[in-house]
Amino acid sequence: MYEMAQKGLKAALGFGADEAEIFIMESHKTSVDIRKDEIEGAKESVSQGLGIRAVINGAVGFASTNIMSRIEDTAKNAVSSAKVRDSDPDWVSLPSNEKYPSVSGIFDPKLKDMELDDCIRQTMKMIDGSRTVPEVIVTSGNFSRTYGKSLIMNTNDVEVEENGTGISGFVDVITSSGDTSTAYDFAVSRNDDIDFKMIGINAAELAKRSQNAISIEAHKTNVIMHPFAFSDLIDNTFVPSIDADNVQKGRSNLIGKIGEQLAATELSIIDDGLLEGGIETGISDDEGVHSQRTAVIENGMFRSYLYDSYTAGKDNVKSTGNGTRGSYFSTPSVGTRNFIIDIPGTDIIADTNEGIYINTVIGAHTANGISGDFSVEARNAFTIKDGKIDKPIKSLMISGNIFDMLLKVDGAGKDVRQVGGAVTPSIRIPEMSVVG
């Protein structure tokens, strides 16, 4: 990788770039699919590619390829792209070399060397787990194991190379008799520490408990959101408003609100690129800026937007290390790292006399990312009575505004889960509008 990156930078400068950046990724993936209680297929794949940014007088060009022998052609294409673009007056520079922190828990040699047969055995554990609950079938599911490495190198002396592993499991189940009810469960980790049988058991038990559901009237009540539901909601309503690019383009409800109270005083939100074992952990972001912990909300007070290098340059501030990209064929943009909801936890259900517990929501992607308004369908929801989960609810809609919600939060569970890049417990919000 190192030699290829040097070759690409030399080529870009030779074609006329003032600055250049090479981003190389290599990924080894094993995936196993489940369909109707059986393993449908398994495959192993290797992918590799690189992306090149070239800058000429503030104009940024980009090109990518998955043919590694074409690195010089790709550099030429990136430079050609920059030459036909107008200079961007807001462009400052690519990141410069700096001191990088150490991180832990993102590479597991057992996952790197995991064989296909082991992956299939782990997948079968999810099916076996669901079979411990009578009259439940796994309709679909997936197991995934990845090992990847990346290299970021630019003409400002940035050289960041990193290895990482990941593993995940997911199952979607349905009851095979009585009232039809569905449910799912999943887990993701950087290390070989997932109990795959429990994924199947959890999904199957939830589907079974959700049978014989009742209808409820529209009212306001305490609502407790499982980490799955809360992370989905906050990702689609709150996160867009702290993206510095949205703020600079007038597409945020939080413009000019640094220092204001946004949430309950017990609640903090931290974007942490250094979290041990975090899904989004690394020594740098995806353009070579050192990773850090950024307090977005601290004891209820709004402290910071999230920046990549470009948006930071526009505001004349330092990047928060939030330049992220989905792959080598895209340029960096602002994205969260490990997004941690930090609030003291209790046995939240036992502490709730009456209310509603929601496991997942559908339709969070339709929420208004500027105003924070949402209206979503709740799935696998239950009434709470006398501090215990009571009856399943047949159909339920909840609506509200994420900024109002954060101010009203009055409790959280001890059930902290890593849901993709989000790390959150169950959250309780009083006086939420629910419609049966």
SULPE-V53613 format. One record per residue. N is the residue number from 1. RES is the residue in three letters. SS is DSSP state (~ for helix, > for strand, _ for the rest). PSI is psi in degrees with one decimal (none if undefined). NEAR is the number of other ideal C-beta (glycine too) atoms within 8 Angstrom. Layout:
n: <N	N>
res: <RES	RES>
ss: <SS	SS>
psi: <PSI	PSI>
near: <NEAR	NEAR>
This chain:
n: <1	2	3	4	5	6	7	8	9	10	11	12	13	14	15	16	17	18	19	20	21	22	23	24	25	26	27	28	29	30	31	32	33	34	35	36	37	38	39	40	41	42	43	44	45	46	47	48	49	50	51	52	53	54	55	56	57	58	59	60	61	62	63	64	65	66	67	68	69	70	71	72	73	74	75	76	77	78	79	80	81	82	83	84	85	86	87	88	89	90	91	92	93	94	95	96	97	98	99	100	101	102	103	104	105	106	107	108	109	110	111	112	113	114	115	116	117	118	119	120	121	122	123	124	125	126	127	128	129	130	131	132	133	134	135	136	137	138	139	140	141	142	143	144	145	146	147	148	149	150	151	152	153	154	155	156	157	158	159	160	161	162	163	164	165	166	167	168	169	170	171	172	173	174	175	176	177	178	179	180	181	182	183	184	185	186	187	188	189	190	191	192	193	194	195	196	197	198	199	200	201	202	203	204	205	206	207	208	209	210	211	212	213	214	215	216	217	218	219	220	221	222	223	224	225	226	227	228	229	230	231	232	233	234	235	236	237	238	239	240	241	242	243	244	245	246	247	248	249	250	251	252	253	254	255	256	257	258	259	260	261	262	263	264	265	266	267	268	269	270	271	272	273	274	275	276	277	278	279	280	281	282	283	284	285	286	287	288	289	290	291	292	293	294	295	296	297	298	299	300	301	302	303	304	305	306	307	308	309	310	311	312	313	314	315	316	317	318	319	320	321	322	323	324	325	326	327	328	329	330	331	332	333	334	335	336	337	338	339	340	341	342	343	344	345	346	347	348	349	350	351	352	353	354	355	356	357	358	359	360	361	362	363	364	365	366	367	368	369	370	371	372	373	374	375	376	377	378	379	380	381	382	383	384	385	386	387	388	389	390	391	392	393	394	395	396	397	398	399	400	401	402	403	404	405	406	407	408	409	410	411	412	413	414	415	416	417	418	419	420	421	422	423	424	425	426	427	428	429	430	431	432	433	434	435	436>
res: <MET	TYR	GLU	MET	ALA	GLN	LYS	GLY	LEU	LYS	ALA	ALA	LEU	GLY	PHE	GLY	ALA	ASP	GLU	ALA	GLU	ILE	PHE	ILE	MET	GLU	SER	HIS	LYS	THR	SER	VAL	ASP	ILE	ARG	LYS	ASP	GLU	ILE	GLU	GLY	ALA	LYS	GLU	SER	VAL	SER	GLN	GLY	LEU	GLY	ILE	ARG	ALA	VAL	ILE	ASN	GLY	ALA	VAL	GLY	PHE	ALA	SER	THR	ASN	ILE	MET	SER	ARG	ILE	GLU	ASP	THR	ALA	LYS	ASN	ALA	VAL	SER	SER	ALA	LYS	VAL	ARG	ASP	SER	ASP	PRO	ASP	TRP	VAL	SER	LEU	PRO	SER	ASN	GLU	LYS	TYR	PRO	SER	VAL	SER	GLY	ILE	PHE	ASP	PRO	LYS	LEU	LYS	ASP	MET	GLU	LEU	ASP	ASP	CYS	ILE	ARG	GLN	THR	MET	LYS	MET	ILE	ASP	GLY	SER	ARG	THR	VAL	PRO	GLU	VAL	ILE	VAL	THR	SER	GLY	ASN	PHE	SER	ARG	THR	TYR	GLY	LYS	SER	LEU	ILE	MET	ASN	THR	ASN	ASP	VAL	GLU	VAL	GLU	GLU	ASN	GLY	THR	GLY	ILE	SER	GLY	PHE	VAL	ASP	VAL	ILE	THR	SER	SER	GLY	ASP	THR	SER	THR	ALA	TYR	ASP	PHE	ALA	VAL	SER	ARG	ASN	ASP	ASP	ILE	ASP	PHE	LYS	MET	ILE	GLY	ILE	ASN	ALA	ALA	GLU	LEU	ALA	LYS	ARG	SER	GLN	ASN	ALA	ILE	SER	ILE	GLU	ALA	HIS	LYS	THR	ASN	VAL	ILE	MET	HIS	PRO	PHE	ALA	PHE	SER	ASP	LEU	ILE	ASP	ASN	THR	PHE	VAL	PRO	SER	ILE	ASP	ALA	ASP	ASN	VAL	GLN	LYS	GLY	ARG	SER	ASN	LEU	ILE	GLY	LYS	ILE	GLY	GLU	GLN	LEU	ALA	ALA	THR	GLU	LEU	SER	ILE	ILE	ASP	ASP	GLY	LEU	LEU	GLU	GLY	GLY	ILE	GLU	THR	GLY	ILE	SER	ASP	ASP	GLU	GLY	VAL	HIS	SER	GLN	ARG	THR	ALA	VAL	ILE	GLU	ASN	GLY	MET	PHE	ARG	SER	TYR	LEU	TYR	ASP	SER	TYR	THR	ALA	GLY	LYS	ASP	ASN	VAL	LYS	SER	THR	GLY	ASN	GLY	THR	ARG	GLY	SER	TYR	PHE	SER	THR	PRO	SER	VAL	GLY	THR	ARG	ASN	PHE	ILE	ILE	ASP	ILE	PRO	GLY	THR	ASP	ILE	ILE	ALA	ASP	THR	ASN	GLU	GLY	ILE	TYR	ILE	ASN	THR	VAL	ILE	GLY	ALA	HIS	THR	ALA	ASN	GLY	ILE	SER	GLY	ASP	PHE	SER	VAL	GLU	ALA	ARG	ASN	ALA	PHE	THR	ILE	LYS	ASP	GLY	LYS	ILE	ASP	LYS	PRO	ILE	LYS	SER	LEU	MET	ILE	SER	GLY	ASN	ILE	PHE	ASP	MET	LEU	LEU	LYS	VAL	ASP	GLY	ALA	GLY	LYS	ASP	VAL	ARG	GLN	VAL	GLY	GLY	ALA	VAL	THR	PRO	SER	ILE	ARG	ILE	PRO	GLU	MET	SER	VAL	VAL	GLY>
ss: <_	~	~	~	~	~	~	~	~	~	~	~	~	~	_	_	_	_	>	>	>	>	>	>	>	>	>	>	>	>	>	>	>	>	>	_	_	>	>	>	>	>	>	>	>	>	>	>	>	>	>	>	>	>	>	>	_	_	>	>	>	>	>	>	>	_	_	~	~	~	~	~	~	~	~	~	~	~	~	~	~	~	~	_	_	_	_	_	_	_	_	_	_	_	_	_	_	_	_	_	_	_	_	_	_	_	_	_	~	~	~	~	_	_	_	~	~	~	~	~	~	~	~	~	~	~	~	~	~	~	~	_	_	_	_	>	>	>	>	>	>	>	>	>	>	>	>	>	>	>	>	>	>	>	_	_	_	_	>	>	>	>	>	>	>	>	>	>	>	>	>	>	>	>	>	_	_	_	_	_	_	>	>	>	>	>	>	>	>	_	_	_	_	_	_	~	~	~	~	~	~	~	~	~	~	~	~	~	~	_	_	_	_	>	_	_	_	_	>	>	>	>	>	>	>	_	~	~	~	~	~	~	~	~	~	~	~	_	~	~	~	~	>	~	~	~	~	~	_	_	_	_	_	_	_	_	_	_	_	_	>	_	_	_	_	_	_	>	>	>	>	>	_	_	_	_	_	_	_	_	_	_	_	>	_	_	_	_	_	>	_	_	>	>	>	>	>	>	_	_	>	>	_	_	_	>	_	_	~	~	~	~	~	~	~	_	_	_	_	_	_	_	>	>	_	_	_	_	_	_	_	_	>	>	_	_	_	>	>	>	>	>	_	_	_	>	_	_	_	_	_	_	_	>	>	>	>	>	>	>	>	>	_	~	~	~	_	_	_	_	_	_	>	>	>	>	>	>	>	>	>	>	>	>	>	_	_	>	>	>	>	>	>	_	_	>	>	>	>	>	>	~	~	~	~	~	~	~	>	>	>	>	>	_	_	_	>	>	>	_	_	>	>	>	_	_	>	>	>	>	>	>	>	>	>	_>
psi: <-43.4	-45.3	-39.0	-42.8	-43.8	-39.9	-41.3	-41.9	-43.7	-40.7	-44.2	-43.2	-37.2	-32.6	-4.2	7.9	142.1	-39.8	155.0	154.8	138.1	131.3	116.3	134.9	143.3	130.8	133.0	121.0	137.5	127.1	144.2	127.6	143.6	138.9	122.7	55.7	11.6	155.5	121.5	-34.6	163.3	147.4	152.0	139.6	151.7	129.0	147.9	145.2	172.7	151.8	144.4	125.6	132.5	136.5	128.7	113.2	42.6	-1.1	130.7	123.7	156.3	143.8	155.5	162.8	154.2	11.6	101.6	-20.5	-8.3	27.9	-36.1	-39.0	-38.4	-41.0	-41.5	-41.4	-39.5	-42.9	-41.9	-38.6	-41.9	-36.5	-27.3	-0.6	153.5	149.1	136.0	113.6	-17.5	-6.0	132.7	-67.9	167.1	158.4	154.3	160.4	140.5	178.5	128.0	142.7	168.2	146.9	162.4	159.3	16.3	-3.3	124.9	112.0	-27.4	-36.6	-39.1	-38.6	7.8	128.5	163.0	-40.9	-38.0	-37.6	-40.7	-40.2	-41.2	-38.0	-42.4	-29.9	-34.9	-42.3	-45.1	-38.1	-43.3	-28.8	-11.4	-15.4	119.2	146.9	39.9	136.7	140.7	114.0	-36.6	162.3	172.4	143.3	140.4	135.9	127.9	148.0	129.1	159.7	153.1	157.8	129.2	126.7	135.7	176.4	-0.2	24.8	15.7	128.0	101.9	117.2	136.3	144.7	147.5	158.9	163.2	154.1	144.1	157.4	144.3	137.1	142.7	127.4	163.4	145.5	144.9	-3.3	160.7	-156.7	134.2	128.8	139.8	162.9	164.8	164.6	153.4	164.4	151.4	145.2	162.6	-10.9	163.8	67.9	19.7	135.7	93.9	-29.8	-37.3	-28.8	-46.4	-43.1	-47.4	-45.3	-44.1	-42.8	-37.4	-42.1	-41.9	-42.6	-22.1	-1.5	162.7	48.5	156.3	163.5	150.1	160.6	160.0	133.7	178.7	138.5	173.5	133.6	126.2	125.9	123.2	154.7	-34.5	-48.0	-45.6	-40.6	-39.1	-42.8	-46.8	-30.4	-31.7	-10.5	-46.6	-45.2	-42.3	-30.2	-14.0	0.0	115.8	-31.0	-43.3	-39.4	-46.3	-24.1	8.4	23.5	35.2	145.0	-3.7	18.9	125.5	16.7	11.6	131.6	-7.4	157.2	123.2	-16.2	171.4	147.1	-23.1	-10.2	132.5	150.4	124.3	132.6	114.9	106.6	0.0	0.2	128.9	123.5	10.0	146.2	-33.7	22.9	143.2	165.2	-20.6	170.1	-168.4	14.6	9.6	12.7	134.0	141.4	154.0	171.4	127.0	119.9	108.5	-48.7	130.8	113.7	44.8	-15.3	136.5	123.2	-32.4	146.6	173.5	132.8	144.3	-173.8	-40.6	-50.1	-32.4	-40.7	-37.5	-34.4	3.2	44.7	174.4	145.1	143.8	8.1	37.0	30.0	112.0	154.6	149.2	-30.7	-175.3	-18.8	17.1	155.4	161.8	149.7	170.7	130.9	157.2	158.7	-122.5	112.4	103.0	125.0	113.2	114.2	139.9	136.3	150.7	-177.7	83.1	-34.4	-44.1	-27.7	2.5	113.9	-45.9	153.1	-155.5	138.4	128.6	125.2	-48.0	162.7	155.2	133.0	10.1	-26.7	-14.7	-2.1	158.4	108.9	-11.3	-54.0	-26.2	5.3	145.0	154.9	113.8	159.1	132.3	138.2	148.8	54.2	150.3	150.1	152.5	130.5	126.1	41.1	19.5	149.7	130.7	-98.7	145.4	150.5	132.9	-52.1	136.8	133.0	140.1	145.7	157.8	-160.2	130.6	-33.4	-36.6	-40.5	-47.2	-34.1	-28.9	-13.5	126.6	17.0	161.8	158.2	179.7	5.6	55.8	130.5	150.3	110.8	90.8	-128.6	-7.1	143.9	110.3	151.3	-179.4	145.2	137.1	132.4	122.8	158.4	45.0	145.7	124.3	141.9	121.1	none>
near: <9	9	6	12	13	9	10	16	14	8	12	15	10	6	11	7	15	5	11	17	14	15	15	13	13	11	10	11	12	13	11	13	11	16	7	6	8	7	11	6	6	12	6	8	7	8	9	10	13	17	14	18	13	17	16	12	6	9	13	12	17	11	11	12	11	8	5	10	4	8	14	9	8	14	18	10	11	17	15	10	12	14	10	6	10	4	8	9	5	7	12	6	10	15	12	8	7	7	4	9	9	5	11	6	9	12	8	9	6	8	14	10	6	10	6	8	6	8	14	11	8	12	16	9	11	18	16	10	15	17	10	8	11	3	8	14	10	16	9	9	13	11	14	12	13	12	12	12	11	11	13	15	12	14	11	10	7	13	9	11	10	10	8	11	15	13	14	12	16	10	17	12	16	11	15	6	4	7	7	6	12	12	14	10	11	9	10	11	12	14	11	9	4	12	6	14	10	8	17	20	12	10	16	16	9	12	17	12	9	12	11	6	12	9	8	9	5	6	6	6	10	13	13	18	13	12	14	10	13	13	12	12	15	14	12	12	16	11	11	12	14	13	12	15	10	12	14	9	6	6	8	12	8	11	7	4	8	8	6	7	8	12	11	11	7	8	14	10	12	11	15	12	16	11	12	8	10	17	10	11	17	11	10	14	16	10	14	12	13	10	15	9	8	12	10	11	14	7	8	12	10	12	9	10	10	14	14	17	15	11	13	13	11	9	9	4	6	5	14	12	13	16	16	14	12	4	7	12	6	10	8	12	10	12	8	13	17	15	14	12	14	7	12	5	10	10	7	15	12	8	8	13	7	9	12	15	13	16	11	12	14	7	9	13	5	7	15	8	10	10	6	15	10	15	9	14	9	15	11	12	11	13	13	16	9	5	9	8	8	7	8	13	15	8	8	14	10	14	9	11	9	13	10	9	11	13	10	10	15	7	11	13	13	8	9	9	9	10	11	7	10	15	13	13	14	12	14	15	14	7	7	12	8	15	8	10>
